[in-house]
Amino acid sequence: MRDILIGVMIVLSALIIIVVALQPAKTQSASNAFIGGGKEQTTQVKPRGFEAFLHTTTKLLGSLFFIVSIWIAMIS
């Protein structure tokens, strides 16, 4: 059972990496995050379409990863 859960965790890890890599960048560069003073964060609208799908998928995969890791810890 533990080996199956570790396999599931590896698959979830790969999926999380792929989904996060597909998400668009929030800022143009790293210097804009410091110079802008965070103004961009207050004026952002809710993600729609494919962005919303990626956002929801990231939350779901992260939650599943957390649950599976706790499950593995309880079994061990």
C-alpha positions as CSV (number, residue, x, y, z in Angstrom):
1,M,0.0,0.0,0.0
2,R,2.8,2.4,0.9
3,D,4.5,1.8,-2.5
4,I,1.3,2.6,-4.3
5,L,0.9,5.8,-2.4
6,I,4.5,6.8,-3.1
7,G,3.8,6.2,-6.8
8,V,0.7,8.4,-6.6
9,M,2.8,11.1,-4.8
10,I,5.4,11.0,-7.6
11,V,2.6,11.4,-10.3
12,L,1.1,14.3,-8.3
13,S,4.5,16.0,-8.0
14,A,5.0,15.8,-11.8
15,L,1.5,17.1,-12.4
16,I,2.0,20.0,-10.0
17,I,5.2,21.0,-11.7
18,I,3.5,20.9,-15.1
19,V,0.5,23.0,-14.0
20,V,2.6,25.6,-12.3
21,A,4.9,25.9,-15.3
22,L,1.9,26.5,-17.5
23,Q,0.6,29.4,-15.5
24,P,1.4,32.9,-16.9
25,A,3.8,35.2,-15.1
26,K,2.3,37.8,-12.9
27,T,5.0,40.4,-13.3
28,Q,7.2,41.4,-16.2
29,S,10.5,41.1,-14.2
30,A,11.7,40.6,-10.7
31,S,12.6,44.3,-10.4
32,N,9.0,45.3,-11.1
33,A,7.9,43.5,-8.0
34,F,10.1,45.6,-5.8
35,I,9.8,49.0,-7.6
36,G,6.1,48.7,-8.1
37,G,5.4,48.5,-4.4
38,G,2.7,45.9,-4.8
39,K,0.3,48.2,-6.8
40,E,-0.3,45.4,-9.3
41,Q,-1.7,43.1,-6.7
42,T,-4.6,45.3,-5.6
43,T,-5.8,46.0,-9.1
44,Q,-5.8,42.4,-10.5
45,V,-9.0,40.9,-11.6
46,K,-10.1,37.3,-10.9
47,P,-8.6,34.8,-13.3
48,R,-11.0,33.6,-16.0
49,G,-11.0,30.8,-18.5
50,F,-7.9,28.7,-18.8
51,E,-6.1,30.7,-16.0
52,A,-9.0,29.9,-13.6
53,F,-8.7,26.3,-14.6
54,L,-5.0,26.2,-13.9
55,H,-5.5,28.0,-10.6
56,T,-8.2,25.5,-9.5
57,T,-6.2,22.6,-10.7
58,T,-3.1,23.8,-8.7
59,K,-5.2,24.0,-5.5
60,L,-6.7,20.6,-6.1
61,L,-3.4,18.9,-6.8
62,G,-1.7,20.6,-3.8
63,S,-4.5,19.4,-1.5
64,L,-4.2,15.9,-2.8
65,F,-0.5,16.0,-2.4
66,F,-0.9,17.1,1.2
67,I,-3.5,14.4,1.9
68,V,-1.4,11.6,0.4
69,S,1.7,12.7,2.3
70,I,-0.2,12.6,5.6
71,W,-1.6,9.2,4.7
72,I,1.9,7.9,4.0
73,A,3.1,9.3,7.3
74,M,0.2,7.5,9.1
75,I,1.0,4.2,7.4
76,S,4.7,4.3,8.1
